[in-house]
Amino acid sequence: MIEHDLKYCPKCRDEYRAEAETCATCAIALVWGAELVVMESNNGASRRNRKGPLTPDDQLVVVFQGALGDLKHLKDLLEAEQIGAMISKEGGGCASGGCAPKFELQVRQEEVRDALEVLAEEHRRATALAEHDATHAGAVFNPEAEEAICPACGFAFATTTTTCPDCGLCFG
């Protein structure tokens, strides 16, 4: 049960005291319980407006291409959100016949935005990109400087070595 006077993480739904501002796990801003209830009711209304399974009259759009196993998983995710989805074989392919077949994941044209949001969230979840610290991603190894910052782990080290002593990233 969501209590209106407590704060919650909109992603993991962890509960926090009123003075907390950021989720310790997800590092995103917390919302009041009352706000979360409104967000969930709006999300539920949007979900109820979806048509569910596809019909022959639906105008379909390709939202993803890939291997059949990957698309089956994504199709299940979309259908769990009441977004009708279909997997079809790509028309092209390689002329020699030596490559694996490609498949397409299709959804209704009017549900493309919702489908892409579900797929983007799954990508963030599967790759853990949201939890990755990218603060040092722009760091450049300059051998003429006395000290360098590793773009992978953020460790500061002397440029007398071309390998990060912390994570092993090689610069030479």
Long-range contacts (C-beta under 8 A, 24 or more apart in sequence): 2-33, 2-36, 2-37, 3-33, 4-32, 4-33, 4-34, 4-37, 5-32, 5-33, 6-32, 6-33, 7-31, 7-32, 7-33, 8-32, 8-33, 8-36, 10-36, 10-39, 26-130, 26-131, 27-131, 46-114, 47-81, 47-82, 48-82, 50-81, 50-82, 50-83, 50-84, 50-111, 50-114, 51-82, 51-84, 51-108, 51-111, 52-82, 52-84, 53-84, 54-84, 54-85, 54-86, 54-108, 58-84, 58-108, 58-109, 59-108, 59-109, 60-86, 60-106, 60-107, 60-108, 60-109, 61-106, 61-107, 61-108, 61-109, 61-112, 62-104, 62-105, 62-106, 63-105, 63-106, 63-107, 63-112, 63-115, 63-116, 63-119, 64-104, 64-105, 64-119, 65-90, 65-102, 65-103, 65-104, 65-105, 66-102, 66-103, 66-105, 67-100, 67-102, 67-103, 68-101, 68-103, 71-103, 71-104, 71-105, 74-105, 74-119, 74-122, 75-105, 77-118, 77-119, 77-122, 78-105, 78-107, 78-115, 78-118, 78-119, 81-114, 81-118, 83-107, 83-108, 83-111, 83-114, 83-115, 83-118, 84-108, 84-111, 85-115, 141-171, 143-171
